[in-house]
Amino acid sequence: MEKVADILQIEQVGLKQLVIDWIYRHPNEFDALYEISMGDDLRLSWRAAWVISDLVKQNRDFRALIQPHTKAIIRRLKSFKTPGQKREYLKVLQLVEIDQEDWGILIDICFNWLSNRKTDEAIKMHCMQIIFEYGRRFEPDLLSELKLILEENIEFAKAGFKNRGGKLLKKLDGF
């Protein structure tokens, strides 16, 4: 019987959908996929996180499977070796429930990455969205800090940052 680790090794177009389809047929392998995503194999960990992100986005059952791992994901977020792992897990974290105690850690990470000029643009876009949603739901005072960072960086940013940042700045005008 094939294992998820074997499938992730395949080099082909459509790999993500192949793995997604396989996990749908073998949901008991989700934890193995998660373990690979948290590993240090740069190629496989990113691919596994990429698949998990789509699974969680597509199906609430997979949100329930990733939920027990949320704390571990937040705690490991800064130490992920690839931008892909960070980006995909930031997507996941926008779709699951986060304990109040873990929000502080996540928001701190997001503000640090958003303020760091070396952080990948895609990571910054997810960070600004997480901060915005948290501020809107729980701590509106953070929104003024987010607005300041966006205003300071939008002029020199790449297109994706300008697009997402501009949309958020319009929303922030209402706060």
Backbone hydrogen bonds, N-H to C=O, Kabsch-Sander energy under -0.5 kcal/mol:
donor,donor_aa,acceptor,acceptor_aa,energy
6,D,3,K,-0.6
7,I,3,K,-1.7
8,L,4,V,-2.3
9,Q,5,A,-0.7
9,Q,6,D,-0.7
10,I,7,I,-1.5
12,Q,10,I,-0.8
15,L,12,Q,-1.2
18,L,14,G,-2.1
19,V,15,L,-2.6
20,I,16,K,-2.7
21,D,17,Q,-2.8
22,W,18,L,-2.0
23,I,19,V,-2.8
24,Y,20,I,-2.4
25,R,21,D,-1.6
26,H,22,W,-1.6
29,E,26,H,-2.5
30,F,27,P,-1.8
33,L,29,E,-2.2
34,Y,30,F,-2.6
35,E,31,D,-2.5
36,I,32,A,-2.1
37,S,33,L,-2.2
38,M,34,Y,-1.4
39,G,36,I,-1.4
42,L,40,D,-1.0
45,S,41,D,-3.3
46,W,42,L,-1.3
47,R,43,R,-1.8
48,A,44,L,-2.8
49,A,45,S,-2.2
50,W,46,W,-2.4
51,V,47,R,-2.1
52,I,48,A,-2.6
53,S,49,A,-2.5
54,D,50,W,-1.6
55,L,51,V,-2.7
56,V,52,I,-2.9
57,K,53,S,-1.9
58,Q,54,D,-2.5
59,N,55,L,-2.1
62,F,59,N,-1.0
63,R,59,N,-1.1
64,A,60,R,-2.0
65,L,61,D,-1.2
66,I,62,F,-1.9
67,Q,63,R,-1.9
69,H,66,I,-2.0
70,T,67,Q,-1.7
73,I,69,H,-2.5
74,I,70,T,-2.5
75,R,71,K,-2.3
76,R,72,A,-1.8
77,L,73,I,-1.3
79,S,76,R,-1.4
80,F,76,R,-0.7
80,F,77,L,-1.0
86,K,82,T,-1.7
87,R,83,P,-3.1
88,E,84,G,-2.7
89,Y,85,Q,-2.4
90,L,86,K,-2.1
91,K,87,R,-1.8
92,V,88,E,-1.9
93,L,89,Y,-2.5
94,Q,90,L,-0.8
94,Q,91,K,-0.8
95,L,92,V,-2.2
96,V,92,V,-0.6
102,D,99,D,-1.0
103,W,99,D,-1.4
104,G,100,Q,-0.9
105,I,101,E,-0.6
106,L,102,D,-2.4
107,I,103,W,-3.2
108,D,104,G,-2.0
109,I,105,I,-2.3
110,C,106,L,-2.7
111,F,107,I,-2.7
112,N,108,D,-2.3
113,W,109,I,-2.7
114,L,110,C,-2.7
115,S,111,F,-1.9
116,N,112,N,-0.9
117,R,115,S,-0.6
119,T,116,N,-1.5
124,K,120,D,-2.1
125,M,121,E,-2.4
126,H,122,A,-1.7
127,C,123,I,-2.3
128,M,124,K,-2.7
129,Q,125,M,-1.5
130,I,126,H,-2.3
131,I,127,C,-2.7
132,F,128,M,-2.3
133,E,129,Q,-2.6
134,Y,130,I,-2.5
135,G,131,I,-3.0
136,R,132,F,-2.8
137,R,133,E,-2.1
138,F,134,Y,-3.4
139,E,134,Y,-1.2
142,L,139,E,-2.1
143,L,140,P,-1.4
144,S,140,P,-0.5
144,S,141,D,-0.7
145,E,141,D,-0.7
146,L,142,L,-2.4
147,K,143,L,-2.6
148,L,144,S,-2.0
149,I,145,E,-2.2
150,L,146,L,-2.6
151,E,147,K,-2.7
152,E,148,L,-2.2
153,N,149,I,-1.5
154,I,150,L,-2.3
156,F,153,N,-0.6
157,A,153,N,-0.6
157,A,154,I,-0.8
162,K,158,K,-2.5
163,N,159,A,-2.7
164,R,160,G,-2.6
165,G,161,F,-3.1
166,G,162,K,-2.4
167,K,163,N,-2.0
168,L,164,R,-2.4
169,L,165,G,-2.6
170,K,166,G,-1.8
171,K,167,K,-1.8
172,L,168,L,-2.8
173,D,169,L,-1.3
174,G,171,K,-1.3
175,F,172,L,-1.8
